[in-house]
Amino acid sequence: MKIIASLKRYLQFFVKYNTSFIFIIMLVVSASISGVFFTSANLFNLVRQVTPVGIISMGMLLVILTGGIDLSVGSIVAMAGVLCSLFTHMMSLPLAVLASLACGLLVGSVSGYLVSIHKLAPFIATLALMSIVRGLGFIFSKGAPILVAVNASALTDFGSGNSLGIPNPALILFLVFAITAVLLKYNVFGRIIIAIGSNEEAVRLSGINVSIYKFSVYAIAGVLSAAAGIITTARTAVGSPVMGVGMELDVIAAVVIGGASLSGGKGSAINTLLGVLILGMIGNIMNLINIPAYSQQVIKGLIIIIAVLLQRFQSSNI
């Protein structure tokens, strides 16, 4: 009986910290499979690649904590990237970036308005916005990629440059992560968001305007998605309407692998960041050993299933 009790405690410990264990396992497996993995060039490339997904994941985490979901984030990436490239031909670079972020804020606000005020199901509202915004990206670009203006080279320099030995886009990711972590752990805003996902009716009965908080998380997700689109454009020097296709699935996968509950009320910024890195490592190591991209999708799907099952075990206390 003592052995069984001990095994149960160990299993409970593993389930509780499953994201950290999966991350460590992925590090060990990646290092053993490829000697190139821990080189500085590969690690910098890995961080640079996961930055857009990581930035959006912080916004998606806030949305999922309220019990919602946002399927429009990938389309916002494309639209913001196209608009940023287009705006660099029309105005100064700072204004182009701000205008692109404002467009992301507008789309996120529309989603928040439909969900919080009109009580539309988040899946339906954001699915509709996903289609509309993707179409707008094609309309604005006339179906063709748009090169960043020559006089906006500071944007591309930022996207491909480093600061203190760290890729510039990664610095934005770490900043967004830090702000999100502080909000969720030490700020009333974050605590109310988590409370809404845990028991929305109780929060409403306590006199808190739930609609404002639900509206705000979609607006934040929209801005962060636009930022990811701008960063992607900065890396490639081109805004394309096909950017971000399927990115919403990677973002949701990262948040779920990070232990967030799709029913709301459970999740953390650090675990979400680990989920982003786990997904990034899967793609990175499979690229290093020349495994086709479609096989990566299979492994991602299996990891998501395992993560959700571990959540179920944890919630039922094994």
Secondary structure, 3 states (H helix, E strand, C coil): CHHHHHHHHHHHHHHHCHHHHHHHHHHHHHHHHCCCCCCHHHHHHHHHHHHHHHHHHHHHHHHHHCCCCCCCHHHHHHHHHHHHHHHCCCCCHHHHHHHHHHHHHHHHHHHHHHHHCCCCCHHHHHHHHHHHHHHHHHHHHCCCCEECCHHHHHHHHHHHCEECCEEHHHHHHHHHHHHHHHHHHHCHHHHHHHHHHHCHHHHHHCCCCHHHHHHHHHHHHHHHHHHHHHHHHHHHCEECCCCCCCHHHHHHHHHHHCCCCCCCCCCCHHHHHHHHHHHHHHHHHHHHCCCCHHHHHHHHHHHHHHHHHHHHHHHCCC
